Structure formats: C-alpha cells, structure tokens
Amino acid sequence: MEAEHRDKVSGMRAEVNELRSAFDGRVQEFKRQVDEFKKNNEAIEALKKAHAKEIAAHVQESNAKYNVLVTEKLEMEDALKAKHSVDI
C-alpha cells in the first residue's frame, strides 16, 4: 500500500512538473507576444506621427499657394478697376 502511494505521489509530482513546464512555456510565449505587440504599436505610432507631419506640411504649402493666388486675383481686380475708372 505504501508503495502504491509512493508511485501515485511520484506520478503526481511528475504531472505537476510537466504542467509547470508547460505553464512556464506559455508564460514565455505570452511575454514574447506582448513585447512584439509593443514594438508593433510603437512602429504604428511613429508612422502616425510621420503622417501627421506630412499632412501639416501639405496643408501649409496649399495654404501658401492659395494665399498667393488670392493676392494675385485681388491685384488683378484692382488693376482692372483702376484701368476702367481712368477710362470713364
């Protein structure tokens, strides 16, 4: 009877060790996946920041072009008004 109990305890001990080993492996895999997720998340954030900078630069450039066009249009209108007011 004592031998049976020792065998059962030994078997249970081996089973616990196997479960612990499997659990440790899963924990390591989880840590690896979390690290990979953080790296990917950082890369995504860097891309978002770069994109925001590109958009801001594009908006500024477009606004500058628009301002030049509006200024040119107003100058042309003023020139036309001056020309026509002199003729009248």
Phi, psi and omega in degrees: 000316179298322179295321178298315180296320177297318178297317179296315180297318179297318178296318179294321178298317179295319179296317178297319179296320177296315179297319179296318179296316178296319178297315178300320177297318179294321178297316179297318178296319178298316178299319179297317180293323177296316178298318179296319178298317179298317179297315179296320180296319178296320179295319179296317179298320178297318178296320179298317180295317179297318179296318179298320177296317179298317180296316179299317179296318179296318179297315179298317179297316180295319178297319179297315178299317180298316179298320178297315180298317180296317179298315178299318180297314179297319178296319178294319178297316179298320180295318179294318179297317180296320181294316183284330179286332177287321182291331184276000000 
